[in-house]
Amino acid sequence: MELTGHEYRVLEYLMLHAGKVISKTELTEHIYDQNFDRDSNVIKVFVGRLRRKLDPQGRIKPIETLRGRGYRFRTENK
């Protein structure tokens, strides 16, 4: 699968911290320098693209959104 550099960095970070809730701020800080607009929805866009690339049929949902908390990469399917 082809990923952009930013998509790769988001996926790599989520996978390295699989099972842990990662906030949007933490992901933003991992990808960009401190001067980046933290209110931007760019992380949401990257996560959406990754979901479509990882699971085009929408069956396994490897990246969870925990409203108000962040994202979690799932290592098992339920």
PDB file of N, CA, C and O in Angstrom:
ATOM      1  N   MET A   1       0.855  -1.164   0.000  1.00  0.00           N
ATOM      2  CA  MET A   1       0.000   0.000   0.000  1.00  0.00           C
ATOM      3  C   MET A   1       0.902   1.229   0.000  1.00  0.00           C
ATOM      4  O   MET A   1       1.949   1.243   0.647  1.00  0.00           O
ATOM      5  N   GLU A   2       0.496   2.228  -0.710  1.00  0.00           N
ATOM      6  CA  GLU A   2       1.259   3.475  -0.764  1.00  0.00           C
ATOM      7  C   GLU A   2       0.747   4.453   0.286  1.00  0.00           C
ATOM      8  O   GLU A   2      -0.455   4.674   0.432  1.00  0.00           O
ATOM      9  N   LEU A   3       1.702   5.030   1.010  1.00  0.00           N
ATOM     10  CA  LEU A   3       1.384   6.027   2.026  1.00  0.00           C
ATOM     11  C   LEU A   3       2.232   7.263   1.787  1.00  0.00           C
ATOM     12  O   LEU A   3       3.364   7.172   1.312  1.00  0.00           O
ATOM     13  N   THR A   4       1.679   8.411   2.119  1.00  0.00           N
ATOM     14  CA  THR A   4       2.490   9.627   2.107  1.00  0.00           C
ATOM     15  C   THR A   4       3.417   9.573   3.319  1.00  0.00           C
ATOM     16  O   THR A   4       3.234   8.742   4.209  1.00  0.00           O
ATOM     17  N   GLY A   5       4.395  10.444   3.353  1.00  0.00           N
ATOM     18  CA  GLY A   5       5.307  10.486   4.487  1.00  0.00           C
ATOM     19  C   GLY A   5       4.594  10.747   5.802  1.00  0.00           C
ATOM     20  O   GLY A   5       4.902  10.121   6.817  1.00  0.00           O
ATOM     21  N   HIS A   6       3.641  11.670   5.785  1.00  0.00           N
ATOM     22  CA  HIS A   6       2.900  11.987   7.010  1.00  0.00           C
ATOM     23  C   HIS A   6       2.005  10.824   7.430  1.00  0.00           C
ATOM     24  O   HIS A   6       1.914  10.503   8.615  1.00  0.00           O
ATOM     25  N   GLU A   7       1.348  10.196   6.463  1.00  0.00           N
ATOM     26  CA  GLU A   7       0.509   9.037   6.788  1.00  0.00           C
ATOM     27  C   GLU A   7       1.358   7.943   7.431  1.00  0.00           C
ATOM     28  O   GLU A   7       0.956   7.324   8.416  1.00  0.00           O
ATOM     29  N   TYR A   8       2.533   7.718   6.858  1.00  0.00           N
ATOM     30  CA  TYR A   8       3.433   6.697   7.393  1.00  0.00           C
ATOM     31  C   TYR A   8       3.820   7.021   8.837  1.00  0.00           C
ATOM     32  O   TYR A   8       3.805   6.140   9.698  1.00  0.00           O
ATOM     33  N   ARG A   9       4.159   8.258   9.097  1.00  0.00           N
ATOM     34  CA  ARG A   9       4.575   8.646  10.457  1.00  0.00           C
ATOM     35  C   ARG A   9       3.433   8.491  11.460  1.00  0.00           C
ATOM     36  O   ARG A   9       3.656   8.061  12.591  1.00  0.00           O
ATOM     37  N   VAL A  10       2.208   8.838  11.051  1.00  0.00           N
ATOM     38  CA  VAL A  10       1.048   8.662  11.937  1.00  0.00           C
ATOM     39  C   VAL A  10       0.835   7.173  12.210  1.00  0.00           C
ATOM     40  O   VAL A  10       0.675   6.765  13.361  1.00  0.00           O
ATOM     41  N   LEU A  11       0.833   6.367  11.151  1.00  0.00           N
ATOM     42  CA  LEU A  11       0.610   4.932  11.314  1.00  0.00           C
ATOM     43  C   LEU A  11       1.710   4.296  12.160  1.00  0.00           C
ATOM     44  O   LEU A  11       1.427   3.502  13.056  1.00  0.00           O
ATOM     45  N   GLU A  12       2.935   4.639  11.880  1.00  0.00           N
ATOM     46  CA  GLU A  12       4.057   4.087  12.636  1.00  0.00           C
ATOM     47  C   GLU A  12       3.914   4.416  14.125  1.00  0.00           C
ATOM     48  O   GLU A  12       4.097   3.546  14.975  1.00  0.00           O
ATOM     49  N   TYR A  13       3.592   5.658  14.432  1.00  0.00           N
ATOM     50  CA  TYR A  13       3.456   6.082  15.830  1.00  0.00           C
ATOM     51  C   TYR A  13       2.315   5.330  16.518  1.00  0.00           C
ATOM     52  O   TYR A  13       2.460   4.864  17.648  1.00  0.00           O
ATOM     53  N   LEU A  14       1.188   5.220  15.829  1.00  0.00           N
ATOM     54  CA  LEU A  14       0.058   4.501  16.414  1.00  0.00           C
ATOM     55  C   LEU A  14       0.402   3.027  16.637  1.00  0.00           C
ATOM     56  O   LEU A  14       0.049   2.451  17.665  1.00  0.00           O
ATOM     57  N   MET A  15       1.091   2.424  15.670  1.00  0.00           N
ATOM     58  CA  MET A  15       1.445   1.011  15.796  1.00  0.00           C
ATOM     59  C   MET A  15       2.481   0.782  16.899  1.00  0.00           C
ATOM     60  O   MET A  15       2.406  -0.212  17.622  1.00  0.00           O
ATOM     61  N   LEU A  16       3.433   1.684  17.029  1.00  0.00           N
ATOM     62  CA  LEU A  16       4.438   1.551  18.089  1.00  0.00           C
ATOM     63  C   LEU A  16       3.823   1.677  19.479  1.00  0.00           C
ATOM     64  O   LEU A  16       4.374   1.190  20.466  1.00  0.00           O
ATOM     65  N   HIS A  17       2.678   2.335  19.533  1.00  0.00           N
ATOM     66  CA  HIS A  17       1.964   2.526  20.806  1.00  0.00           C
ATOM     67  C   HIS A  17       0.616   1.809  20.780  1.00  0.00           C
ATOM     68  O   HIS A  17      -0.354   2.277  21.376  1.00  0.00           O
ATOM     69  N   ALA A  18       0.559   0.675  20.090  1.00  0.00           N
ATOM     70  CA  ALA A  18      -0.684  -0.088  19.931  1.00  0.00           C
ATOM     71  C   ALA A  18      -1.335  -0.352  21.284  1.00  0.00           C
ATOM     72  O   ALA A  18      -0.674  -0.719  22.255  1.00  0.00           O
ATOM     73  N   GLY A  19      -2.643  -0.155  21.319  1.00  0.00           N
ATOM     74  CA  GLY A  19      -3.407  -0.368  22.539  1.00  0.00           C
ATOM     75  C   GLY A  19      -3.475   0.844  23.445  1.00  0.00           C
ATOM     76  O   GLY A  19      -4.321   0.904  24.337  1.00  0.00           O
ATOM     77  N   LYS A  20      -2.597   1.811  23.231  1.00  0.00           N
ATOM     78  CA  LYS A  20      -2.568   3.032  24.044  1.00  0.00           C
ATOM     79  C   LYS A  20      -3.353   4.129  23.336  1.00  0.00           C
ATOM     80  O   LYS A  20      -3.311   4.234  22.110  1.00  0.00           O
ATOM     81  N   VAL A  21      -4.061   4.938  24.097  1.00  0.00           N
ATOM     82  CA  VAL A  21      -4.777   6.072  23.516  1.00  0.00           C
ATOM     83  C   VAL A  21      -3.763   7.192  23.264  1.00  0.00           C
ATOM     84  O   VAL A  21      -3.046   7.617  24.169  1.00  0.00           O
ATOM     85  N   ILE A  22      -3.722   7.656  22.017  1.00  0.00           N
ATOM     86  CA  ILE A  22      -2.803   8.719  21.610  1.00  0.00           C
ATOM     87  C   ILE A  22      -3.638   9.947  21.264  1.00  0.00           C
ATOM     88  O   ILE A  22      -4.515   9.884  20.403  1.00  0.00           O
ATOM     89  N   SER A  23      -3.370  11.046  21.923  1.00  0.00           N
ATOM     90  CA  SER A  23      -4.147  12.261  21.673  1.00  0.00           C
ATOM     91  C   SER A  23      -3.763  12.877  20.329  1.00  0.00           C
ATOM     92  O   SER A  23      -2.687  12.619  19.789  1.00  0.00           O
ATOM     93  N   LYS A  24      -4.661  13.685  19.817  1.00  0.00           N
ATOM     94  CA  LYS A  24      -4.400  14.424  18.574  1.00  0.00           C
ATOM     95  C   LYS A  24      -3.182  15.322  18.754  1.00  0.00           C
ATOM     96  O   LYS A  24      -2.374  15.466  17.836  1.00  0.00           O
ATOM     97  N   THR A  25      -3.048  15.920  19.923  1.00  0.00           N
ATOM     98  CA  THR A  25      -1.910  16.792  20.210  1.00  0.00           C
ATOM     99  C   THR A  25      -0.605  16.005  20.168  1.00  0.00           C
ATOM    100  O   THR A  25       0.382  16.470  19.598  1.00  0.00           O
ATOM    101  N   GLU A  26      -0.594  14.833  20.758  1.00  0.00           N
ATOM    102  CA  GLU A  26       0.611  14.000  20.757  1.00  0.00           C
ATOM    103  C   GLU A  26       1.001  13.615  19.329  1.00  0.00           C
ATOM    104  O   GLU A  26       2.179  13.665  18.976  1.00  0.00           O
ATOM    105  N   LEU A  27       0.031  13.236  18.516  1.00  0.00           N
ATOM    106  CA  LEU A  27       0.317  12.906  17.114  1.00  0.00           C
ATOM    107  C   LEU A  27       0.827  14.126  16.358  1.00  0.00           C
ATOM    108  O   LEU A  27       1.774  14.030  15.577  1.00  0.00           O
ATOM    109  N   THR A  28       0.201  15.262  16.590  1.00  0.00           N
ATOM    110  CA  THR A  28       0.622  16.499  15.930  1.00  0.00           C
ATOM    111  C   THR A  28       2.066  16.831  16.293  1.00  0.00           C
ATOM    112  O   THR A  28       2.861  17.186  15.423  1.00  0.00           O
ATOM    113  N   GLU A  29       2.404  16.716  17.570  1.00  0.00           N
ATOM    114  CA  GLU A  29       3.769  17.014  18.008  1.00  0.00           C
ATOM    115  C   GLU A  29       4.783  16.038  17.430  1.00  0.00           C
ATOM    116  O   GLU A  29       5.934  16.405  17.194  1.00  0.00           O
ATOM    117  N   HIS A  30       4.363  14.799  17.201  1.00  0.00           N
ATOM    118  CA  HIS A  30       5.257  13.797  16.613  1.00  0.00           C
ATOM    119  C   HIS A  30       5.555  14.113  15.151  1.00  0.00           C
ATOM    120  O   HIS A  30       6.655  13.844  14.666  1.00  0.00           O
ATOM    121  N   ILE A  31       4.585  14.677  14.454  1.00  0.00           N
ATOM    122  CA  ILE A  31       4.723  14.909  13.016  1.00  0.00           C
ATOM    123  C   ILE A  31       5.278  16.288  12.674  1.00  0.00           C
ATOM    124  O   ILE A  31       6.057  16.426  11.731  1.00  0.00           O
ATOM    125  N   TYR A  32       4.888  17.296  13.423  1.00  0.00           N
ATOM    126  CA  TYR A  32       5.238  18.676  13.091  1.00  0.00           C
ATOM    127  C   TYR A  32       6.058  19.330  14.196  1.00  0.00           C
ATOM    128  O   TYR A  32       6.178  18.802  15.302  1.00  0.00           O
ATOM    129  N   ASP A  33       6.617  20.484  13.873  1.00  0.00           N
ATOM    130  CA  ASP A  33       7.347  21.243  14.896  1.00  0.00           C
ATOM    131  C   ASP A  33       6.360  21.958  15.823  1.00  0.00           C
ATOM    132  O   ASP A  33       5.147  21.891  15.625  1.00  0.00           O
ATOM    133  N   GLN A  34       6.885  22.623  16.810  1.00  0.00           N
ATOM    134  CA  GLN A  34       6.041  23.244  17.828  1.00  0.00           C
ATOM    135  C   GLN A  34       5.199  24.405  17.307  1.00  0.00           C
ATOM    136  O   GLN A  34       4.242  24.802  17.971  1.00  0.00           O
ATOM    137  N   ASN A  35       5.519  24.953  16.160  1.00  0.00           N
ATOM    138  CA  ASN A  35       4.789  26.109  15.643  1.00  0.00           C
ATOM    139  C   ASN A  35       3.542  25.734  14.852  1.00  0.00           C
ATOM    140  O   ASN A  35       2.847  26.620  14.353  1.00  0.00           O
ATOM    141  N   PHE A  36       3.243  24.453  14.727  1.00  0.00           N
ATOM    142  CA  PHE A  36       2.088  24.020  13.945  1.00  0.00           C
ATOM    143  C   PHE A  36       0.792  24.320  14.690  1.00  0.00           C
ATOM    144  O   PHE A  36       0.737  24.232  15.917  1.00  0.00           O
ATOM    145  N   ASP A  37      -0.234  24.670  13.952  1.00  0.00           N
ATOM    146  CA  ASP A  37      -1.557  24.982  14.519  1.00  0.00           C
ATOM    147  C   ASP A  37      -2.197  23.711  15.086  1.00  0.00           C
ATOM    148  O   ASP A  37      -2.613  22.834  14.328  1.00  0.00           O
ATOM    149  N   ARG A  38      -2.273  23.613  16.394  1.00  0.00           N
ATOM    150  CA  ARG A  38      -2.810  22.414  17.044  1.00  0.00           C
ATOM    151  C   ARG A  38      -4.308  22.243  16.828  1.00  0.00           C
ATOM    152  O   ARG A  38      -4.838  21.153  17.040  1.00  0.00           O
ATOM    153  N   ASP A  39      -4.996  23.295  16.411  1.00  0.00           N
ATOM    154  CA  ASP A  39      -6.436  23.203  16.168  1.00  0.00           C
ATOM    155  C   ASP A  39      -6.758  22.729  14.759  1.00  0.00           C
ATOM    156  O   ASP A  39      -7.926  22.562  14.410  1.00  0.00           O
ATOM    157  N   SER A  40      -5.739  22.515  13.958  1.00  0.00           N
ATOM    158  CA  SER A  40      -5.940  22.045  12.590  1.00  0.00           C
ATOM    159  C   SER A  40      -6.547  20.638  12.608  1.00  0.00           C
ATOM    160  O   SER A  40      -6.335  19.878  13.552  1.00  0.00           O
ATOM    161  N   ASN A  41      -7.293  20.303  11.569  1.00  0.00           N
ATOM    162  CA  ASN A  41      -7.886  18.966  11.498  1.00  0.00           C
ATOM    163  C   ASN A  41      -7.046  18.015  10.641  1.00  0.00           C
ATOM    164  O   ASN A  41      -7.543  16.981  10.194  1.00  0.00           O
ATOM    165  N   VAL A  42      -5.783  18.360  10.413  1.00  0.00           N
ATOM    166  CA  VAL A  42      -4.940  17.551   9.540  1.00  0.00           C
ATOM    167  C   VAL A  42      -4.755  16.131  10.070  1.00  0.00           C
ATOM    168  O   VAL A  42      -4.689  15.199   9.268  1.00  0.00           O
ATOM    169  N   ILE A  43      -4.670  15.929  11.364  1.00  0.00           N
ATOM    170  CA  ILE A  43      -4.534  14.580  11.926  1.00  0.00           C
ATOM    171  C   ILE A  43      -5.785  13.769  11.624  1.00  0.00           C
ATOM    172  O   ILE A  43      -5.695  12.591  11.276  1.00  0.00           O
ATOM    173  N   LYS A  44      -6.941  14.385  11.753  1.00  0.00           N
ATOM    174  CA  LYS A  44      -8.202  13.707  11.431  1.00  0.00           C
ATOM    175  C   LYS A  44      -8.211  13.269   9.967  1.00  0.00           C
ATOM    176  O   LYS A  44      -8.677  12.175   9.647  1.00  0.00           O
ATOM    177  N   VAL A  45      -7.703  14.107   9.092  1.00  0.00           N
ATOM    178  CA  VAL A  45      -7.627  13.774   7.665  1.00  0.00           C
ATOM    179  C   VAL A  45      -6.689  12.586   7.441  1.00  0.00           C
ATOM    180  O   VAL A  45      -7.036  11.645   6.726  1.00  0.00           O
ATOM    181  N   PHE A  46      -5.495  12.629   8.054  1.00  0.00           N
ATOM    182  CA  PHE A  46      -4.542  11.523   7.897  1.00  0.00           C
ATOM    183  C   PHE A  46      -5.125  10.213   8.422  1.00  0.00           C
ATOM    184  O   PHE A  46      -4.979   9.171   7.784  1.00  0.00           O
ATOM    185  N   VAL A  47      -5.778  10.257   9.568  1.00  0.00           N
ATOM    186  CA  VAL A  47      -6.366   9.048  10.144  1.00  0.00           C
ATOM    187  C   VAL A  47      -7.466   8.512   9.222  1.00  0.00           C
ATOM    188  O   VAL A  47      -7.568   7.301   9.023  1.00  0.00           O
ATOM    189  N   GLY A  48      -8.278   9.390   8.668  1.00  0.00           N
ATOM    190  CA  GLY A  48      -9.323   8.962   7.734  1.00  0.00           C
ATOM    191  C   GLY A  48      -8.743   8.281   6.510  1.00  0.00           C
ATOM    192  O   GLY A  48      -9.252   7.250   6.070  1.00  0.00           O
ATOM    193  N   ARG A  49      -7.689   8.845   5.961  1.00  0.00           N
ATOM    194  CA  ARG A  49      -7.029   8.236   4.794  1.00  0.00           C
ATOM    195  C   ARG A  49      -6.449   6.874   5.151  1.00  0.00           C
ATOM    196  O   ARG A  49      -6.583   5.911   4.396  1.00  0.00           O
ATOM    197  N   LEU A  50      -5.802   6.807   6.315  1.00  0.00           N
ATOM    198  CA  LEU A  50      -5.224   5.531   6.749  1.00  0.00           C
ATOM    199  C   LEU A  50      -6.296   4.466   6.928  1.00  0.00           C
ATOM    200  O   LEU A  50      -6.099   3.315   6.541  1.00  0.00           O
ATOM    201  N   ARG A  51      -7.415   4.837   7.505  1.00  0.00           N
ATOM    202  CA  ARG A  51      -8.504   3.868   7.683  1.00  0.00           C
ATOM    203  C   ARG A  51      -8.956   3.302   6.344  1.00  0.00           C
ATOM    204  O   ARG A  51      -9.157   2.095   6.211  1.00  0.00           O
ATOM    205  N   ARG A  52      -9.115   4.168   5.357  1.00  0.00           N
ATOM    206  CA  ARG A  52      -9.545   3.712   4.033  1.00  0.00           C
ATOM    207  C   ARG A  52      -8.495   2.831   3.366  1.00  0.00           C
ATOM    208  O   ARG A  52      -8.838   1.870   2.677  1.00  0.00           O
ATOM    209  N   LYS A  53      -7.235   3.148   3.564  1.00  0.00           N
ATOM    210  CA  LYS A  53      -6.164   2.353   2.954  1.00  0.00           C
ATOM    211  C   LYS A  53      -5.973   1.015   3.664  1.00  0.00           C
ATOM    212  O   LYS A  53      -5.739  -0.002   3.011  1.00  0.00           O
ATOM    213  N   LEU A  54      -6.070   1.007   4.983  1.00  0.00           N
ATOM    214  CA  LEU A  54      -5.870  -0.221   5.752  1.00  0.00           C
ATOM    215  C   LEU A  54      -7.056  -1.171   5.650  1.00  0.00           C
ATOM    216  O   LEU A  54      -6.887  -2.389   5.708  1.00  0.00           O
ATOM    217  N   ASP A  55      -8.235  -0.624   5.499  1.00  0.00           N
ATOM    218  CA  ASP A  55      -9.451  -1.438   5.515  1.00  0.00           C
ATOM    219  C   ASP A  55     -10.491  -0.858   4.560  1.00  0.00           C
ATOM    220  O   ASP A  55     -11.470  -0.255   4.999  1.00  0.00           O
ATOM    221  N   PRO A  56     -10.279  -1.040   3.245  1.00  0.00           N
ATOM    222  CA  PRO A  56     -11.184  -0.436   2.257  1.00  0.00           C
ATOM    223  C   PRO A  56     -12.654  -0.850   2.422  1.00  0.00           C
ATOM    224  O   PRO A  56     -13.547  -0.067   2.099  1.00  0.00           O
ATOM    225  N   GLN A  57     -12.917  -2.058   2.917  1.00  0.00           N
ATOM    226  CA  GLN A  57     -14.298  -2.516   3.078  1.00  0.00           C
ATOM    227  C   GLN A  57     -14.909  -2.104   4.415  1.00  0.00           C
ATOM    228  O   GLN A  57     -16.104  -2.306   4.631  1.00  0.00           O
ATOM    229  N   GLY A  58     -14.117  -1.538   5.307  1.00  0.00           N
ATOM    230  CA  GLY A  58     -14.629  -1.083   6.594  1.00  0.00           C
ATOM    231  C   GLY A  58     -15.002  -2.198   7.544  1.00  0.00           C
ATOM    232  O   GLY A  58     -15.930  -2.044   8.339  1.00  0.00           O
ATOM    233  N   ARG A  59     -14.307  -3.310   7.482  1.00  0.00           N
ATOM    234  CA  ARG A  59     -14.658  -4.468   8.310  1.00  0.00           C
ATOM    235  C   ARG A  59     -13.879  -4.558   9.615  1.00  0.00           C
ATOM    236  O   ARG A  59     -14.453  -4.868  10.659  1.00  0.00           O
ATOM    237  N   ILE A  60     -12.570  -4.290   9.566  1.00  0.00           N
ATOM    238  CA  ILE A  60     -11.763  -4.567  10.755  1.00  0.00           C
ATOM    239  C   ILE A  60     -11.503  -3.334  11.629  1.00  0.00           C
ATOM    240  O   ILE A  60     -11.221  -3.477  12.818  1.00  0.00           O
ATOM    241  N   LYS A  61     -11.591  -2.162  11.075  1.00  0.00           N
ATOM    242  CA  LYS A  61     -11.445  -0.896  11.815  1.00  0.00           C
ATOM    243  C   LYS A  61     -10.228  -0.904  12.752  1.00  0.00           C
ATOM    244  O   LYS A  61     -10.387  -0.913  13.972  1.00  0.00           O
ATOM    245  N   PRO A  62      -9.013  -0.901  12.182  1.00  0.00           N
ATOM    246  CA  PRO A  62      -7.808  -0.984  13.011  1.00  0.00           C
ATOM    247  C   PRO A  62      -7.504   0.262  13.838  1.00  0.00           C
ATOM    248  O   PRO A  62      -6.774   0.182  14.826  1.00  0.00           O
ATOM    249  N   ILE A  63      -8.053   1.410  13.447  1.00  0.00           N
ATOM    250  CA  ILE A  63      -7.809   2.643  14.204  1.00  0.00           C
ATOM    251  C   ILE A  63      -9.135   3.112  14.799  1.00  0.00           C
ATOM    252  O   ILE A  63     -10.076   3.449  14.081  1.00  0.00           O
ATOM    253  N   GLU A  64      -9.180   3.124  16.126  1.00  0.00           N
ATOM    254  CA  GLU A  64     -10.374   3.566  16.849  1.00  0.00           C
ATOM    255  C   GLU A  64     -10.280   5.047  17.183  1.00  0.00           C
ATOM    256  O   GLU A  64      -9.191   5.563  17.433  1.00  0.00           O
ATOM    257  N   THR A  65     -11.404   5.721  17.187  1.00  0.00           N
ATOM    258  CA  THR A  65     -11.476   7.078  17.709  1.00  0.00           C
ATOM    259  C   THR A  65     -12.151   7.006  19.067  1.00  0.00           C
ATOM    260  O   THR A  65     -13.242   6.453  19.201  1.00  0.00           O
ATOM    261  N   LEU A  66     -11.500   7.563  20.060  1.00  0.00           N
ATOM    262  CA  LEU A  66     -12.083   7.650  21.394  1.00  0.00           C
ATOM    263  C   LEU A  66     -12.403   9.121  21.613  1.00  0.00           C
ATOM    264  O   LEU A  66     -11.531   9.922  21.949  1.00  0.00           O
ATOM    265  N   ARG A  67     -13.646   9.451  21.419  1.00  0.00           N
ATOM    266  CA  ARG A  67     -14.106  10.836  21.421  1.00  0.00           C
ATOM    267  C   ARG A  67     -13.598  11.619  22.632  1.00  0.00           C
ATOM    268  O   ARG A  67     -13.770  11.214  23.782  1.00  0.00           O
ATOM    269  N   GLY A  68     -12.968  12.751  22.330  1.00  0.00           N
ATOM    270  CA  GLY A  68     -12.451  13.615  23.385  1.00  0.00           C
ATOM    271  C   GLY A  68     -11.117  13.158  23.963  1.00  0.00           C
ATOM    272  O   GLY A  68     -10.526  13.855  24.788  1.00  0.00           O
ATOM    273  N   ARG A  69     -10.638  11.983  23.532  1.00  0.00           N
ATOM    274  CA  ARG A  69      -9.388  11.448  24.082  1.00  0.00           C
ATOM    275  C   ARG A  69      -8.318  11.271  23.025  1.00  0.00           C
ATOM    276  O   ARG A  69      -7.164  11.634  23.251  1.00  0.00           O
ATOM    277  N   GLY A  70      -8.679  10.716  21.869  1.00  0.00           N
ATOM    278  CA  GLY A  70      -7.685  10.511  20.824  1.00  0.00           C
ATOM    279  C   GLY A  70      -7.958   9.273  20.001  1.00  0.00           C
ATOM    280  O   GLY A  70      -9.108   8.905  19.761  1.00  0.00           O
ATOM    281  N   TYR A  71      -6.877   8.634  19.569  1.00  0.00           N
ATOM    282  CA  TYR A  71      -6.952   7.473  18.683  1.00  0.00           C
ATOM    283  C   TYR A  71      -6.211   6.311  19.322  1.00  0.00           C
ATOM    284  O   TYR A  71      -5.298   6.496  20.127  1.00  0.00           O
ATOM    285  N   ARG A  72      -6.630   5.101  18.941  1.00  0.00           N
ATOM    286  CA  ARG A  72      -5.948   3.898  19.436  1.00  0.00           C
ATOM    287  C   ARG A  72      -5.853   2.908  18.287  1.00  0.00           C
ATOM    288  O   ARG A  72      -6.832   2.646  17.588  1.00  0.00           O
ATOM    289  N   PHE A  73      -4.642   2.356  18.103  1.00  0.00           N
ATOM    290  CA  PHE A  73      -4.445   1.308  17.110  1.00  0.00           C
ATOM    291  C   PHE A  73      -4.765  -0.018  17.775  1.00  0.00           C
ATOM    292  O   PHE A  73      -4.198  -0.368  18.810  1.00  0.00           O
ATOM    293  N   ARG A  74      -5.680  -0.744  17.164  1.00  0.00           N
ATOM    294  CA  ARG A  74      -6.114  -2.029  17.722  1.00  0.00           C
ATOM    295  C   ARG A  74      -5.287  -3.155  17.137  1.00  0.00           C
ATOM    296  O   ARG A  74      -5.042  -3.197  15.931  1.00  0.00           O
ATOM    297  N   THR A  75      -4.864  -4.056  17.985  1.00  0.00           N
ATOM    298  CA  THR A  75      -4.096  -5.207  17.513  1.00  0.00           C
ATOM    299  C   THR A  75      -4.958  -6.440  17.365  1.00  0.00           C
ATOM    300  O   THR A  75      -4.518  -7.451  16.817  1.00  0.00           O
ATOM    301  N   GLU A  76      -6.186  -6.362  17.851  1.00  0.00           N
ATOM    302  CA  GLU A  76      -7.117  -7.477  17.711  1.00  0.00           C
ATOM    303  C   GLU A  76      -8.450  -6.940  17.233  1.00  0.00           C
ATOM    304  O   GLU A  76      -8.785  -5.778  17.467  1.00  0.00           O
ATOM    305  N   ASN A  77      -9.204  -7.789  16.567  1.00  0.00           N
ATOM    306  CA  ASN A  77     -10.512  -7.380  16.047  1.00  0.00           C
ATOM    307  C   ASN A  77     -11.605  -7.967  16.912  1.00  0.00           C
ATOM    308  O   ASN A  77     -11.578  -9.147  17.260  1.00  0.00           O
ATOM    309  N   LYS A  78     -12.566  -7.127  17.255  1.00  0.00           N
ATOM    310  CA  LYS A  78     -13.709  -7.589  18.059  1.00  0.00           C
ATOM    311  C   LYS A  78     -14.980  -7.289  17.330  1.00  0.00           C
ATOM    312  O   LYS A  78     -16.064  -7.594  17.828  1.00  0.00           O
TER     313      LYS A  78
END
